Structures are given as C-alpha cells and as structure tokens.
C-alpha cells in the first residue's frame, strides 16, 4: 500500500489534503490521529521511549558534565569525548521536541514497513547523526579559532562583546524567514512526510537525517547561544531545551519564537555591557556560576 492509501485510512486525512491539514489540524485532533486508532498503544510506547531516552541522556549529561562549566570559551576536551557528550546532549535536549514527527513516522511506518519499530529507531538515529555532524563542525571551528590565539577573545578584553554579539545574532535570526520556514516544518510534519516518504531501513535513516537538517535550520542559532554562554553549562542547556520544546510543540510556538528573539537581543546586549551581573553566567576561569 502506498502512502496515499495509508493516509486515506489513517484518521480520514487523504493524501491530497495532507499539506492543508497540516496547517489546520487541532492539537486534540492530532492526538487522536496519533493514538486513537489501531496501533495507538505501540505509538504510546514510542512516546514513552523518547521521554525515557531523553531522561537517561540528561542523567549522563549531569553526571559527566557536573562542575565542567567554565563559561564562554569552555575547553571542549578531546574530539572523541566531545562527540560522545555532544550526541548525549542532543538526545537530552532534542528528543522531546521531535515527538510529533516521530509519532507521525511511527504511525505511517506501521502501515508501510514490516519492521516499524526498527524503522522508527533508525529515523531517530538519522536525526541524531545530523546533529552529530553539526557538533563535529562546531568543534572544528572552535578549535580553529582557539588555535589563532586571538587575544581579543580573552574575557578581560573583547570576550564579553564577542559573546554578546553572538547572542544578538541568534536573536536576529529568530526573526528571519528561514527560521520561520524551518520552524513551520518542525511544527507541521504532515505535509513534509506526505512528499518525502521513503520505505525501508535506508529510507528511515535518510528521512531522519533530512528532518534533522530542517531542525538544524531552526535551532542552530540557539546552539550558538549555548556556545556563547558556555557549552558545558547544564543550566543553559535546560533553558534552551525548554525554548526549543516550546517553539516546536506548544500551540503558540511561532509567537514564542518572536518573544525569544527580543529576549536574546536584550540578553546579548546585557552580556556585552555587564556580564558580571547576568544570572547563571560563569566567568571564565572562576569555575563557578555567578549569583543572580
């Protein structure tokens, strides 16, 4: 059975109307579409697995990164250690926010695949592989800049201005058409899946990786903020994970993104002008977070 047939038998949303339905379907209807049909129990298990995996990842992040936050410019360690902790961070921060897409994929895979559980796992794996690649690029860029030994980046010189500027850039990006396009993709997955479905294990990996690329387009600037304030800061990880979840999953997500834009621009100016007064920001070399 092709995807068109699948969609026609899944909650009465025919293939030709998927894109339109993606814009108008209510959250209650979406929940019924995910769980209110045969196979809903298995999709509930998928949701529980995503939440459990995120919680386990958070546990390992806290255990492995406790006390490592040295603020902006925190040493990233060896490449091997960094890649491992980066993927763990992405699992912790991002898995809850991709629940709608993963549940949609799981539902359609139940009709299209002989091994829907495996294919759903591969879909999530492909998603994390994309973020792993982003982490590798970020590591290379970070080490390249460090290797240039630019004194201007020292915290007692131009460091606060550079960190603040990065946060302002992230805030401005929140208001761009590209950000809005990528966010709408993440928030309304039905239309994308209807035009990009691929069967089989390789297809699942590829779809996950492609969805990850859209997510990078939506969230790369928020990850830039994490590097600007201290990539090993568990506090800032929690804050940004909450922002990402709110933007992607809550009904008012697009409005929240605009509010976050204003907040980031203001925060960037604050960091540049008076970093010592920013709650939760660690002064490089101090080894402890400043009191608010």
Helices and strands as residue ranges (DSSP letters): H 3-8, G 15-17, H 18-24, H 27-35, H 40-65, H 79-94, G 95-98, H 99-112, H 116-147, G 151-153, I 155-159, H 160-173, H 177-187, H 189-196, H 200-229, H 234-249, H 253-274, G 275-277
